[in-house]
C-alpha cells in the first residue's frame, strides 16, 4: 500500500483549539432536614390513621350504595341516565379516595423513616397549618404552587 502525501494549500489556516475558561463551582451546603419532635409525629400519625379510617369507611359505604342501584328494573331513560351517572360518580370518587389512601400510607412511611414534614422538592419544613389541614401532603406551599398544584 502506497503512502500518499496530502498537500495543504497555504490558504487553509490550521485550526487552533480554544480553551474554555471554567469558573470554579462553589460548594453548596447539604440541605439539613429538620426532624420533627416525637410528640408531634405521634399526633400526625394519629391524624393520618383517623383520616384513612374515615376514607375507607366512606369508600365501603359508597360501594354498598353502588350495589343497591338496580339496573334490572324497568325505568325510563332519565332514571337510567341518573343511575348510570351515580354509579360512574361513585367509581370515580372511590379512585380519588384510593389515591388519598395511598398518599396517607406514604406519609405514614415518612413518619417511620423520620422524614415527615419536609418538602420532597426543596427539603424545607412544611408549614404546620398546611400539615394540619392536609397531613398527607408531599410539598410545601411554594413548591406546590410552582409545580402547578
Backbone as CSV, one residue per row, in Angstrom:
resi,resn,N_x,N_y,N_z,CA_x,CA_y,CA_z,C_x,C_y,C_z
1,UNK,0.849,-1.162,0.000,0.000,0.000,0.000,0.898,1.228,0.000
2,UNK,0.640,2.131,-0.884,1.451,3.329,-1.029,0.959,4.414,-0.096
3,UNK,1.914,5.120,0.460,1.556,6.263,1.286,1.507,7.475,0.387
4,UNK,0.418,8.206,0.468,0.307,9.422,-0.330,0.372,10.615,0.595
5,UNK,1.042,11.595,0.129,1.149,12.816,0.908,0.013,13.733,0.511
6,UNK,-0.560,14.361,1.503,-1.644,15.302,1.247,-1.036,16.687,1.240
7,UNK,-1.308,17.393,0.201,-0.802,18.749,0.093,-1.829,19.694,0.688
8,UNK,-1.340,20.551,1.554,-2.218,21.514,2.196,-1.986,22.852,1.540
9,UNK,-3.066,23.441,1.125,-2.968,24.746,0.496,-2.552,25.763,1.536
10,UNK,-1.825,26.734,1.125,-1.377,27.771,2.046,-2.544,28.654,2.481
11,UNK,-3.640,28.627,1.763,-4.809,29.437,2.098,-5.538,28.887,3.331
12,UNK,-5.405,27.623,3.594,-6.093,26.988,4.709,-5.255,27.199,5.973
13,UNK,-5.880,27.792,6.954,-5.187,28.023,8.212,-5.455,26.835,9.136
14,UNK,-4.432,26.407,9.839,-4.676,25.303,10.774,-5.592,25.760,11.911
15,UNK,-6.449,24.843,12.366,-7.382,25.153,13.449,-6.644,25.185,14.774
16,UNK,-6.974,26.134,15.578,-6.400,26.222,16.915,-7.493,25.864,17.921
17,UNK,-7.152,25.021,18.831,-8.116,24.638,19.861,-8.210,25.761,20.877
18,UNK,-9.437,26.147,21.152,-9.648,27.185,22.160,-9.895,26.510,23.498
19,UNK,-9.330,27.077,24.490,-9.569,26.527,25.826,-10.677,27.340,26.485
20,UNK,-11.581,26.628,27.046,-12.704,27.281,27.711,-12.287,27.675,29.118
21,UNK,-12.730,28.834,29.493,-12.457,29.271,30.857,-13.588,28.762,31.746
22,UNK,-13.234,27.962,32.693,-14.223,27.364,33.584,-14.103,28.030,34.943
23,UNK,-15.226,28.549,35.384,-15.248,29.152,36.713,-15.447,28.046,37.737
24,UNK,-14.723,28.116,38.816,-14.910,27.081,39.846,-16.313,27.162,40.436
25,UNK,-16.892,26.008,40.687,-18.234,25.923,41.262,-18.111,26.003,42.775
26,UNK,-18.925,26.870,43.322,-18.919,26.996,44.781,-19.623,25.788,45.382
27,UNK,-19.018,25.243,46.387,-19.622,24.098,47.057,-20.859,24.561,47.809
28,UNK,-21.931,23.821,47.641,-23.162,24.159,48.358,-23.241,23.310,49.613
29,UNK,-23.845,23.894,50.586,-24.026,23.171,51.840,-25.128,22.140,51.659
30,UNK,-24.957,20.961,52.192,-26.044,19.988,52.097,-27.256,20.498,52.869
31,UNK,-28.431,20.203,52.306,-29.665,20.650,52.946,-29.911,19.787,54.168
32,UNK,-30.074,20.456,55.281,-30.325,19.748,56.532,-31.834,19.616,56.728
33,UNK,-32.280,18.403,56.883,-33.701,18.153,57.113,-33.950,18.218,58.612
34,UNK,-34.844,19.121,58.980,-35.180,19.245,60.396,-36.107,18.108,60.790
35,UNK,-35.745,17.447,61.829,-36.579,16.348,62.322,-37.649,16.909,63.247
36,UNK,-38.844,16.396,63.081,-39.972,16.828,63.891,-39.918,16.115,65.243
37,UNK,-40.294,16.797,66.308,-40.310,16.151,67.628,-41.246,14.934,67.651
38,UNK,-40.878,13.950,68.435,-41.634,12.688,68.503,-43.093,12.909,68.889
39,UNK,-43.346,13.863,69.765,-44.721,14.133,70.201,-45.578,14.596,69.017
40,UNK,-45.021,15.485,68.197,-45.755,15.970,67.021,-45.948,14.853,66.006
41,UNK,-44.913,14.031,65.802,-45.032,12.908,64.866,-46.158,11.977,65.283
42,UNK,-46.271,11.741,66.587,-47.326,10.863,67.103,-48.703,11.460,66.800
43,UNK,-48.843,12.783,66.977,-50.126,13.445,66.703,-50.489,13.337,65.221
44,UNK,-49.494,13.564,64.349,-49.764,13.460,62.913,-50.080,12.027,62.511
45,UNK,-49.423,11.080,63.131,-49.696,9.676,62.841,-51.139,9.339,63.205
46,UNK,-51.580,9.779,64.390,-52.964,9.532,64.816,-53.947,10.197,63.857
47,UNK,-53.634,11.413,63.432,-54.494,12.136,62.493,-54.583,11.402,61.151
48,UNK,-53.445,10.937,60.652,-53.424,10.212,59.381,-54.184,8.892,59.460
49,UNK,-54.010,8.171,60.560,-54.715,6.896,60.739,-56.225,7.135,60.796
50,UNK,-56.653,8.171,61.504,-58.075,8.503,61.588,-58.626,8.900,60.219
51,UNK,-57.876,9.704,59.491,-58.286,10.121,58.151,-58.422,8.913,57.229
52,UNK,-57.471,8.004,57.298,-57.517,6.791,56.476,-58.736,5.946,56.837
53,UNK,-58.999,5.815,58.126,-60.162,5.032,58.587,-61.455,5.632,58.039
54,UNK,-61.583,6.967,58.116,-62.791,7.633,57.616,-62.958,7.459,56.110
55,UNK,-61.873,7.542,55.382,-61.943,7.379,53.918,-62.364,5.958,53.569
56,UNK,-61.789,4.975,54.256,-62.137,3.581,53.976,-63.599,3.310,54.320
57,UNK,-64.076,3.876,55.428,-65.490,3.712,55.785,-66.385,4.332,54.717
58,UNK,-66.004,5.522,54.246,-66.780,6.195,53.190,-66.733,5.391,51.891
59,UNK,-65.581,4.834,51.591,-65.417,4.011,50.401,-66.326,2.793,50.465
60,UNK,-66.353,2.134,51.627,-67.219,0.968,51.810,-68.695,1.353,51.707
61,UNK,-69.062,2.507,52.258,-70.442,2.986,52.182,-70.833,3.233,50.723
62,UNK,-69.930,3.880,49.977,-70.208,4.145,48.561,-70.301,2.860,47.756
63,UNK,-69.488,1.894,48.118,-69.528,0.610,47.434,-70.869,-0.068,47.689
64,UNK,-71.348,-0.021,48.937,-72.656,-0.586,49.262,-73.766,0.144,48.508
65,UNK,-73.667,1.486,48.413,-74.671,2.269,47.688,-74.694,1.907,46.205
66,UNK,-73.526,1.674,45.621,-73.493,1.352,44.192,-74.083,-0.027,43.931
67,UNK,-73.993,-0.914,44.913,-74.581,-2.249,44.760,-76.103,-2.185,44.821
68,UNK,-76.655,-1.153,45.482,-78.100,-1.032,45.642,-78.797,-0.568,44.365
69,UNK,-78.064,0.030,43.440,-78.676,0.506,42.200,-79.056,-0.711,41.371
70,UNK,-80.341,-0.803,41.037,-80.843,-1.964,40.316,-81.106,-1.577,38.866
71,UNK,-80.294,-2.114,37.973,-80.468,-1.815,36.551,-81.479,-2.750,35.896
72,UNK,-81.971,-3.703,36.634,-82.925,-4.647,36.064,-84.354,-4.134,36.107
73,UNK,-84.583,-3.090,36.902,-85.921,-2.519,36.954,-86.245,-1.849,35.627
74,UNK,-87.537,-1.798,35.308,-87.956,-1.090,34.104,-87.978,0.391,34.458
75,UNK,-87.127,1.166,33.768,-87.007,2.590,34.063,-87.051,3.370,32.769
76,UNK,-87.425,4.624,32.918,-87.367,5.470,31.729,-85.916,5.920,31.522
77,UNK,-85.640,6.579,30.427,-84.262,6.935,30.073,-83.643,7.925,31.067
78,UNK,-84.463,8.789,31.672,-83.941,9.760,32.640,-83.471,9.036,33.903
79,UNK,-84.294,8.091,34.403,-83.889,7.325,35.586,-82.644,6.499,35.312
80,UNK,-82.593,5.891,34.142,-81.451,5.073,33.774,-80.183,5.926,33.671
81,UNK,-80.294,7.106,33.076,-79.146,8.010,32.958,-78.684,8.470,34.339
82,UNK,-79.640,8.743,35.206,-79.304,9.171,36.565,-78.570,8.065,37.317
83,UNK,-79.072,6.832,37.209,-78.417,5.699,37.873,-77.014,5.474,37.316
84,UNK,-76.854,5.597,36.005,-75.542,5.431,35.375,-74.585,6.503,35.866
85,UNK,-75.065,7.737,35.949,-74.238,8.838,36.438,-73.826,8.582,37.892
86,UNK,-74.789,8.147,38.714,-74.490,7.873,40.125,-73.409,6.794,40.261
87,UNK,-73.531,5.735,39.469,-72.556,4.654,39.524,-71.173,5.150,39.091
88,UNK,-71.132,5.901,37.985,-69.855,6.461,37.499,-69.253,7.373,38.559
89,UNK,-70.085,8.210,39.158,-69.603,9.138,40.184,-69.005,8.381,41.358
90,UNK,-69.685,7.329,41.797,-69.192,6.542,42.927,-67.863,5.865,42.598
91,UNK,-67.731,5.369,41.363,-66.475,4.730,40.975,-65.341,5.749,40.900
92,UNK,-65.618,6.930,40.343,-64.593,7.968,40.275,-64.217,8.466,41.664
93,UNK,-65.204,8.605,42.509,-64.948,9.032,43.877,-64.064,8.014,44.582
94,UNK,-64.328,6.754,44.347,-63.524,5.738,45.008,-62.078,5.765,44.496
95,UNK,-61.858,6.085,43.210,-60.494,6.207,42.695,-59.765,7.346,43.390
96,UNK,-60.470,8.455,43.579,-59.884,9.607,44.263,-59.559,9.246,45.707
97,UNK,-60.467,8.537,46.330,-60.244,8.133,47.715,-59.100,7.128,47.812
98,UNK,-58.987,6.247,46.825,-57.882,5.288,46.827,-56.546,6.027,46.738
99,UNK,-56.489,7.056,45.920,-55.274,7.852,45.803,-54.950,8.540,47.124
100,UNK,-55.984,9.033,47.789,-55.774,9.656,49.103,-55.213,8.647,50.097
101,UNK,-55.737,7.441,50.082,-55.252,6.397,50.998,-53.789,6.069,50.697
102,UNK,-53.436,6.010,49.415,-52.034,5.761,49.046,-51.131,6.883,49.573
103,UNK,-51.585,8.130,49.431,-50.807,9.266,49.923,-50.682,9.242,51.448
104,UNK,-51.733,8.812,52.115,-51.697,8.697,53.579,-50.706,7.613,53.990
105,UNK,-50.746,6.482,53.302,-49.794,5.402,53.610,-48.357,5.875,53.401
106,UNK,-48.138,6.649,52.356,-46.804,7.188,52.085,-46.370,8.129,53.212
107,UNK,-47.291,8.975,53.665,-46.984,9.891,54.772,-46.671,9.106,56.050
108,UNK,-47.392,8.012,56.285,-47.118,7.177,57.459,-45.724,6.537,57.361
109,UNK,-45.326,6.157,56.142,-43.972,5.627,55.937,-42.928,6.699,56.241
110,UNK,-43.228,7.941,55.830,-42.299,9.036,56.087,-42.173,9.317,57.588
111,UNK,-43.245,9.127,58.323,-43.187,9.286,59.784,-42.225,8.244,60.352
112,UNK,-42.359,7.008,59.879,-41.499,5.927,60.376,-40.031,6.171,60.018
113,UNK,-39.783,6.748,58.842,-38.396,6.980,58.414,-37.815,8.265,59.001
114,UNK,-38.681,9.097,59.585,-38.210,10.338,60.196,-38.132,11.521,59.250
115,UNK,-38.684,11.376,58.036,-38.613,12.475,57.068,-39.951,13.189,56.886
116,UNK,-40.914,12.882,57.729,-42.227,13.513,57.628,-42.129,15.007,57.943
117,UNK,-42.866,15.792,57.167,-42.946,17.227,57.440,-41.979,18.058,56.635
118,UNK,-41.192,17.408,55.776,-40.281,18.170,54.924,-40.695,17.994,53.468
119,UNK,-40.554,19.075,52.706,-40.945,19.100,51.305,-40.051,18.164,50.493
120,UNK,-40.631,17.407,49.583,-39.863,16.477,48.767,-39.070,17.170,47.667
121,UNK,-39.405,18.416,47.364,-38.668,19.129,46.318,-37.550,19.994,46.884
122,UNK,-37.842,20.779,47.899,-36.838,21.716,48.411,-36.274,21.297,49.771
123,UNK,-36.830,20.270,50.363,-36.412,19.728,51.663,-36.640,20.672,52.835
124,UNK,-37.350,21.774,52.609,-37.655,22.689,53.710,-38.829,22.145,54.503
125,UNK,-38.933,22.638,55.720,-40.014,22.230,56.612,-41.348,22.738,56.065
126,UNK,-42.358,21.871,56.059,-43.699,22.258,55.608,-44.407,22.945,56.769
127,UNK,-45.069,24.033,56.467,-45.791,24.834,57.450,-46.778,23.963,58.222
128,UNK,-46.861,24.167,59.546,-47.757,23.376,60.403,-49.224,23.513,59.998
129,UNK,-49.615,24.720,59.615,-51.017,24.940,59.221,-51.353,24.065,58.017
130,UNK,-50.425,23.984,57.072,-50.633,23.145,55.880,-50.703,21.672,56.282
131,UNK,-49.798,21.242,57.136,-49.790,19.836,57.561,-51.045,19.469,58.341
132,UNK,-51.563,20.414,59.116,-52.764,20.122,59.890,-53.992,19.985,58.990
133,UNK,-54.032,20.776,57.918,-55.190,20.699,57.024,-55.025,19.610,55.971
134,UNK,-53.778,19.291,55.603,-53.508,18.284,54.581,-52.284,17.463,55.017
135,UNK,-52.468,16.595,56.013,-51.310,15.918,56.612,-50.568,14.975,55.667
136,UNK,-51.187,14.596,54.564,-50.517,13.684,53.632,-49.881,14.412,52.443
137,UNK,-49.679,15.737,52.587,-49.053,16.494,51.518,-47.576,16.133,51.397
138,UNK,-47.046,16.239,50.178,-45.642,15.934,49.929,-44.815,17.207,49.771
139,UNK,-45.501,18.341,49.558,-44.792,19.560,49.192,-45.205,20.752,50.055
140,UNK,-44.255,21.681,50.213,-44.584,22.946,50.868,-45.443,23.743,49.890
141,UNK,-46.069,24.786,50.371,-46.993,25.553,49.527,-46.264,26.212,48.358
142,UNK,-45.025,26.669,48.561,-44.270,27.321,47.488,-43.993,26.340,46.349
143,UNK,-43.531,25.150,46.668,-43.241,24.139,45.634,-44.516,23.623,44.975
144,UNK,-45.572,23.469,45.740,-46.854,23.032,45.186,-47.371,24.058,44.177
145,UNK,-47.225,25.342,44.503,-47.681,26.418,43.624,-46.831,26.470,42.370
146,UNK,-45.518,26.345,42.521,-44.598,26.380,41.365,-44.865,25.248,40.399
147,UNK,-45.236,24.106,40.904,-45.398,22.917,40.073,-46.839,22.684,39.643
148,UNK,-47.627,23.734,39.647,-48.974,23.644,39.094,-49.972,22.918,39.949
149,UNK,-49.817,22.984,41.235,-50.727,22.250,42.099,-51.717,23.102,42.718
